[in-house]
Amino acid sequence: MPATDRRTILVTSALPYANGAPHLGHMVEAVQTDIWVRYQRLRGHQCLYICASDAHGTPIMLKARQEGVAPEQLIERVGAEQRRDFAGFDISFDNFHTTHSAENREVTEEVYARLVAGGHIRRETIRQSYDEQAGMFLPDRYVRGGCPRCGAADQYGDSCENCGATYSPADLVNPVSVLSGTPPVLRDSEHLFFRLADFEAMLREWTGSGRLQAAVAAKLDEWFDAGLRDWDISRDAPYFGFEIPGEPGKYFYVWLDAPIGYLGSFLQWCRRTGTDFARYWAPGSDAEVYHFIGKDIVYFHTLFWPAVLHGAGYRTPTSVYAHGFLTVNGQKMSKSRGTFIMASTWLEHLPAEYLRYYYASRLGPGVEDLDLNLDEFVSKVNADLVGKLVNIASRCAGFIARGSAGRLADQLPDPTLQAEFVGAADRIGAAYEARDFALAVREIMLLADRANHYIDQQKPWLMAKDPARAPAVQGVCTQGLELFRLLVLYLKPVLPRLAGAAERFLGIGDQHWTDATRSLAGRTIGTYEPLATRVDPAAVQALLAAAAGSLQPMGVPTAATAATAAAKPADAPAISIDDFTRVDLRIARIVSAEAVEGADKLLRLVVDLGDGRRTVYAGIRQAYAPDTLVGRLTVVVANLEPRKMRFGTSEGMVLAAGPGGSDIFLLSPDSGATPGMRVK
């Protein structure tokens, strides 16, 4: 890569709050960010990943008081737990600091001083919620009540989870204190406000310049139309945070110094490494700055944050990328409601990389929620990573070890197939760049199908019976391992541990994206060790049992109950086991596929069931291009009565899953299946 093409990139993910260890919802964002960062590094770019523990606020103070420790002790312990669990999921931070640091105080006070000097801070005496029983002013989120806009019950005092409205606790309908359960009273207190409206023109230009997702930009238009409100950046004692210079008893609101924590953490890294801080944060810098966040904090990151940066003389972010919430078996996760699985609990029962892969397979560039369906998780990992990916290496390595003493052939027998795989690098890379990881995974798994199909066609296990064909066996298996190497390279941002183990097995160094064009020919490989093993459903049940205290009270089904519910929908009549056994499910290989003229969703497939070929019409056109299906294995209902359609007669049914549209997935079995094999 020419030096002029090397990008300078700074990436952050939202700061996890220091009142508890990470849960799987945190890992959605961390994994999404980490995959994107690892891809940029594979391309040779200078890409730094900065984060910190969000350590200030009333919740920290109250939890420390409840535990009988100082807030500093609490945040130190939780920060260690956060570092441990993020490391367990291979999150590759360059720096993970804390907002309760000398660096963050330094930058926060500097930002505030610049905002004051620029005339962007004003004073106002406000009436604020006060809990007489607890003896303190209440943070917005310690007051709950009905949303003043949509009427939704039990909403926080600063924003509505139902409609996204923002407001003050005094606007709530029938508010109560979370601490005592009593209605708060209103007391006067002088506060400091950031004049957000001073930056309306700048924000309209910044948010409308294509740097935000379309759904986020549309939401911001609603907020602009409603009018930008000044932002209260101060809180009264008692409060755990930075006291505002010259304002005794007043503290910076956590939402001011928390995003500044990105700069504080980066400043610590710069001083440790001798890096120029201004190179990244000065106005006009050619460095790129990206924030990955959850959709619930879009308002802070796309209005307040760029305005604060601009007002304080810093550059604004290149882009802010929002993602949706995580649900588990269809239920929303909520830390405040206790419906979460701890990251550490997952690590005790299942490999982190398997969850990284599942998340990647479901993460697109939008803000849609992501559901962790545990039954689908098991089947996807077993089919894709075990049945398709590592199966290629395990099938080929044995023949190379036994027949060629571990030495690969000097030439590849199918350079056309090799070129097809190498040529996919740009397409897959573009998907990673656009944060469409689900598309990247689909493209890679289609290639894995092609690789397995090649091995199935060549049948090295049959050739190996004839000693005279040893060179041919060596060639086929060398080709298979070359294709495996490329698949591992393309999945390296998602599966860094598996990729590292595969590189050691193949006897190659740390692969980079440009290594797609290199060759293994003539190299001696190591002894193959299993790179992935099947997920035992019992491990999932053990995970759920360990998390039962947080999942079951909220009605989140286990994998078993979810499967039972799915097997018997409320609006479908029950069938007997005898009815089910009459369905003849067989493996079929797709021989040809073509679009049906005049039908937006249909593809005309010719499938080989081992005993003959049939024509089947399938409504999967929005999910699969015809040329990507040839050679793919799928499952067909073989004894379905032929159905005459306007476009022809369909002689079976292809089984697929998904919500529809582009999210339809053929139920491809593990590699090694053959056409005509019955599915039981």
N, C-alpha and C positions, 0 to 999 in steps of 0.2 A: 504494500500500500504506500503510495507516495506520501511524503511528509505533509504536503499541503492538504491531504485528505484526512488527516488525523484530527479528530474533534476533541475539544476540551469540554467535559461534561461534569456537572455536579447534580447529584440526585439525592432526594430525601424521601422518606416515608413519614407519615404522621407519627408524632411522638407518643408512645404508649404511656398511659398514666401510671404513676408510681404507687398506686394503692393495691396492686396485685400483679401476680405473674401472668404471662400471656396466655390467651385461649386461642382456639382455632380460628376465631374471627380475626384476631390480630394477624394470624399467619396468612390469611388471604392476601392482605396488603403487602406484607413482608415478602412473601413468595412472588407475587406479581412484580414487585419492584426489583427483587433480586434476579429474576429471570431476565428482565430487560437490561439490568446492569451487566450481568454476565454476558449477554449477547454483545453489548457494546464493547466490552473488553475483548471478546473473541475476535471482533472486527479490528482490533488494534487501536481503539480509541482510548484516550485518557479519561476514564470514567470513575469518579469517586462517589461512594455511597455513605452518606452521613445521617446519623440519627442520634437520639438522646432520650432519656427518661424524663417525662413531664412531671416535675416534682413539687409543684406549688399548688396552693388552694386550700379552701376549707375542708374538703374531704380528707386530705392528707392529715391536716391538723387533728380532725376528729378521730380518725382511725388510730393515729399514734396515741392520742389520749386514751382511747378505748383499750389499746394494748399495753398501756403503761410505759411507753418508751418515748424518747424524743423524736420529733419528725425526721431529724437527720438520720437517726438509726433505722427508722422505717424505710426511708427512701434508699439507703445504702443496701439494706437487705433485699428489697424488691428489685433494685437495679441489678444486683447479682443474679437474681432469679431470671430476670429478663435476658441478660447476657447469656446465661446458661441455655435457656430454651431456644432463643434465636440461633445460637450456635448449633444446637441439636437439629435444627431444620436447615442448616448450611446457609444461613443468611450472611452474606459476605460484606458486612459493614467495614468501611475503612476507619470509621470512628463512631463509637457509641458512648456518649457523654451523659451529662445530667443538666437540667435547666437550673439546678441549685448549685451554681458554680461561679467562680470568680470571673471567668470569661463571659458568662451570660449576663452577670450583673453589669460588667463593664459595657457590653454592647447595648443592653437595655437602657441604662442611664444615658448613654450617648444618643440613642435614638430619641428618647424622651426630650433631652435637652435641645436637640435639633428641631423637634416638633414644636416645642415651646417657642424657640427663637423664630420659627416660621409663622407663628400666630395660629397654629392649628390646634391648640389646646385652650379650652374655656372652662370656667367654673360655673357650677349651678347647684343650688340647694334643692335636693329632691326628697320626696317622701319615699321611704324605703321600708320593706318588710322587716319586722323585728319580732323575734320570738322572746316573749317576756319570761317564759319558763326556762328557756335555755340561756337567756341573758346575752343575746348576740343578734346582730343583723344577719339576715339569711342570704346566702348566695342564691342566684336565680334558680338553680337546680335543686335547692332545698325547699322550694315552694312548688306545690302541685295543685292543679285545678283544671277547670274546663277551658279549652282553647277559645279565645274571644272571637276568632274568625269562623272556625268550622264547627265549634261546639263539642269536639272530641273530649271525652273525659280523661282525667288522670294524666295530664300533660305537664311537662316541665315548665318552669317559670320563665324560660328564655326563648323557647321555640317549640313548635308542635311537630311531633313525629308523624302525624297524619297528613297535614296539609303543607308543612314546611314554613308556616308563618313565624315571624319573630316578633317579640313584644317584651314588655316588662312584667314582673310578677304581679304588679298592681292591676294589670289588665285581665288577669285570670278570673274565671267565674268560680265562686266559692273556694278560694285558696285556703290551703292548710299547710302548716309546717311539717316537713318530713321528720324533723328531730323530735317534736313533742306531740304531733297530731292535733295541735290546737291552731285555731285561726290566728295568723300573725296580725300584729297591729302595725300601723304606719308611723314612722318617726322621721323627723327631718335630719338630713345630713348633707354637708357640702361635698360634692364630688367633682372630679376632673373628667372632661369629655374631649374626645378626639373629633374634630370637625370633618366627618366623612364627606359631607356635601361639598367641601372645598375641592374635592378631587373627582367630581362627577364627570366632567368632560374627559379627563385623563382616563378614568375607569371605563367610560363608554368606548373610547378608542381601544383600550387595552383588551377588554373582554370581547370586542367585536372584530378582532383581527385574526380570527381563525385559530387562536392558540388554545381554545377550550372545546370540549366535546359539544356537539350540537344541543344535546338535552340540557347541559349545564348552561350554555349561552341563552337558551330559551327561558330557563328559570331566572337568570339574571335580568332579563328584559322585564319580567314581572316585578322584580324588586325595584328596578329603576322606575317603572311606571308608578309604583306605590310611594316612591320618594325615599331617598337615602337619609337615614336617621343618624345623628351623632352617637358616638359610642362611649359608654361609661368605662373608663380604664382604671378606675380606682376602687379600692375596697377598704372598709373600716376594720380596725383592730377589734377582736383578735383575728389574726390571719397569718398563715404561713406563706411567706414570699419575701420579695424585696421591698423594703420601705422606700417610699418615694422621697428623693432628696428635697429637703426644705419643707416637707409636709408631714410633721409628726403625727403618728397614729394612722397614717394612710399608706396603703400598699398597692403596688401595681397589680391589677387584675391578671390572673393567670393567663388569660387569653391574649394579653399583650406580650408577656415575656416567653410564652410557650413557643410561638413561631419564631421569635427572635432566637430561640434555642437552636434553630438550624444554623444561624450565624455563630452563636456561641460555641457549639460543638465544632464547627468548621474552623473557627479561630484557634481552638485548642490544637487541632490537627495541624494547622498551618505553622504554629509556633513550634510544634514538636518536629516537624519535617522541614522547616525552613521554606515553606511555600508562601508566595505573595497572596495575601488575603484579598487585596484590591483587584488582583487579576481576575477574580471571579465576580466580585460584588460591586465594582465601580460602574457608574453609568457609562453606557457605550461599550462595555466588555463584550468580546466576541465569544466568551465562554457561554455554554448553555446550562440553564438551571431548570430542573424539573421537580415538581412536587407530586407524589402519589398519595392520595387521600381517600377517605371514605366519603360517600355522598352526603353524609349528615353534617360535615363541616365545610361544605362548599362555600357558604356565606362568608365565613371567616377568611378562607384562603383566596377567594376571588374578588372580594371587595375590600375588607379591612386590611388584609396583608399587603397587597400591592400598593394601596394608598399609603400605608405606614412607611413602606420602603421608599416610595417616591418622595414622600414628604420629608424623610430623613436623609435624602441624598444618596440612596442606594439604587442599584438597577432592579427592575422587576423580573419575575420569573419568565422563562421562555414559554412554559406551558404548565398547567395544573391538570392532572389526570385523576378523575374520580372513578370509584368502583362502587358496586352495590354491597348489600349486606350478605352475610352468610346465614343460610338456614341449614338445619340438620333434619333429614327425613321430612322436609316440608315445613318445619317450624322455625320461626325467626329466633336467632340467638340474641340474647340481651343480658349483658353482664349485671345490670341492675335488677333483673328478674331471675337471675340464677340459671338461665338456660344456656349453659356453655360447657364445652369440654376443654379442659386445660391442655395446653400444649404438652406439658410434662406427662400427663396421663396418656396421651397418644404415643409419646416416645417410649413409654414403658411397655406398650403392647404391639405397636406396628412401626415399620420403617418410615422415617420422615419423607424419604424420596417418593414413596408410593403416594402420599398425600400431595406432594409437589406436583407429581404427574397428573393426578386427578384434577387438582385445581387448574393446572395449565390447560387440560383438555376442555375445561368449561369456561375459561376466561376469555372474553372478547374485548373489543376496544370501547364498549359502552358502559353504562352505569347500571345494568341489570343485576339483580340479586343472583347469587350462586348457591345452589342447593347441594349439600353433601349427602347424597343418597347412598347409604352404606352398602346396600345390595349391589347397586351399580358400580360402586367403588371396587368391590371384590371382583366382579366380573370383568371390569375394564382392566385392572391391573393384571389379572391372571391371563386374560386373552391377549392384551397388547404387549406388556413387558415380558411376560414369561412365554406365552404361546407364540408370539410373533418375533419380538426383538432378540432376546437372548437365545431363543431356540435356533436361530440361524448359526450363531457361534458354536453352540453345543453340538449341532448336527455336523458341522464342518470340521471342527477342531480334532475330533477323534480320528477321522480319516487321515488328516495331515500328520497327526502324531504317529499313527500305526503304519501308514504307508510311505511316509516321506521323512520320517525322523524329525517332524516339526518344521521342515523347510517348505516354504511356499513356492509355487511355480514361478518361473521367470517371466512368463507372459500370461495375460488374461485371455480366456477363450471367447469372451463376449464384450469387446470394447464398445459396442453400440449401447448395451445395457449400462455399462460403466459410465458412458457419456451422459446417458439419461439421468442417472443418479447425481453426477457432478453438476449437471445443468439445473438441477432442482435447488441448488444453494441460493440463487438469487430470489427465487419465489418464496422459499421458506424464510430467508432473511428479511424480505419485505414484510412478511406477516409478523415476525418478531418486532421489527421496528415500529409497526403500527399497533403493537400491543394486542394483536389478534392471535393469542397463543393457541386458542382452540383450532384456528385454521392451520397454524404451523403443525400442530400435533396430527391433524387429519391428513395433511400432505405427507408427513413422515410415515404414518401408519399405512398409507396407500403404497408408499415405496417398500415398506416392510412386506406387504402382501406380494408385491412384484418379486422381491428377493426370494421369498419362500416358494412362490410359483416357479421361479427359475430352478431352484433345487429340486422341487417335485418333478419337473419336466425331465431334468437330467438324471435323476435317480442314481446318485453315486453309490447307494447301498447295493444296487444291482450290479453296477459296473465293477465294484470292488471284489465281486466273486470271481472275476477273471483277472489273474495277475498281469496279463498283457495290457490291460487297460489302466494300469496304475497311473501313468502320466495323465490320462483323461480325468481320473478321480482327483488327482492333485490339482489340475486346472480348475475343475468345477468348484472344488472347496476353497481354492484360493480366491476365485471370483466371489463366492459367497461371503468370505471373510472381508473382502474389499467392500462389498455392499454393506456389511455389518459395520465396518469402520465408519463409513459415511453416515449411516443412521445414527450411530453413537455421537458423532460430531454434531449432527443437527439437533440432537436432544441434549447436548452438553449444558446449555443454559438451564434446562429443567432438571437434569439428573447428573449433577457434577460428580457424585461419588461413583455411580455406576460407570460414568465415562472414564474416570481415573483408573478404575479397576480394569476396564477394557483396554485402555492404552497400555497398561503394564502387561496384560496378557499378550497383546499384539507386539510388544517390544518396541513401541514408538514413544516419543516424548509427548509433551503437553501439546495437544492439537489446537490450532487456531483455524479460523474460518477459511483462510486462504489455503489451508492444507487439504482442502477437498480435492485438489488436482494431483496430490502426491500419490505414490503407489507403494503397496506392500510387497510387490513382486520380488522374489528371491530372498525375502527376509525369513529368519527363523523365529517362530512364535514360542511362547511359553506354554506351560501346562494349563489347560483350561480348568478353572474353578467356577462353580455356579455364580453367576452375576446377579441373579434374581431368583427368588423362590415364590411359589404360589402362596397367596393369602389364604390362611385357614379361617373359615367363617367362625370357628371357635375363638380366634383371637379378637374378632370384632365383637363377639358377645362378651368377652372378658373386658374389653374396652368399655362397653356400655354398662356393664355391671359396676365397673370402677367409677363411672360417671353418673350412676343411677341417681345419686342424691340431687344432682343438678338437672338431669333430664326428665326423669319420670314425673316429678310433681307437676311439671308444666304440660304433661300430656304428650311429650315427644315420643313417637313410637320407636321401638327398637327395630333393628333390621328384620327380625323375624316377624314382628307384628305388622311392619310396613309391607312386607311381602304378602302376608295373609290378607291384608286389606286390599292390596292391589289385585290379588287373585280372585277376589269376589266383590266387584263393584256393586254399589247399592242399586244401580239401575239395570243390572244384568241378571238374567235368571241363572240359578245354580245349575251346574252340570255334574254328572256322576263321573267317577274315574273310568267307567266303561266308555262313556262318551269321549273322554279325552284320549283314551288309548286307540280309538279309531282314527285319530289324526296321524297321518303318515308324514313325519318330518324327516327330510333328507338333506344331506349336504349336496350342493350343486355348485358347479363352476360357471361363472358368467363368460360365455364365448363371444358374444357381441352385444353391443348396446347402442341404441340410436334414439334420438328425439322423435316424438310423434307429432307430426305436423297438425296444427290446430288444437293441440292440448298443451297447456302451460306446465302441467305437473307430471305428465306421463313420460316414461321411457319404455321402449320396446326392447326386452331382453331375450336373448337366446341363451338357455342354460343347459348344461350337460349334467345329467343325473347319473351318469355311469352306464345306464342301460338305454340311453337315447337322449335326444335333445327335444326341448319344448320351448314354446314362445310364451313369455309371461309379461304382462303389462304391470308396471309398478309406478306408483306416484311419488317418485323420489328425484325428479328432475331438478328441483331447486337445491337439493343437497349435493348431487353428484353430477359432474360432467360425464357424458357417455364414455369418453376415452379413458377415464380413470377407473372404470369398472371392469374392463376386460381382464380376465385372469383371476378376479377376486372370488373367494369362496363365500357362500352365503347359505342360508337355510331356507328351504322351500317346502310349502305344504303340497305334497306330491299327489295326494288323492282327492284334491278339490275338484268338484265337477267343473268342466270347462264352461267358461262364461263368454257369450257373444257380446262384443262391445262395438261401438260405432267404428272403431279403428281396426278391429280384428277380433280373433278369439284368444282369450287368455287361458292357458292350460295349467295354471297353478297359481300360487301366491308366494311372493318373496316376503319374508318376515323382516321387519324393521322396527326401530323404537325411536322415541323422541317426541317433542311437542308439535313438530310439524315444520313446514317451510324449509329453511336451510338446515335446521337442527333435526335431521333424520339420520339414523345410523343403522347400517346393515349389521345383522347379528352374525358376524363372521366367527367361526370356531377357531380353536387353536390350530396352528400350523401342523401339518402331518395328516390332517383329515383328507379323505379322497371322495370324489363325486360318487353318489349313490349310498354312502354311509348313512345309516339311520341315526337320528338324534333321539336319545332316550332321556 
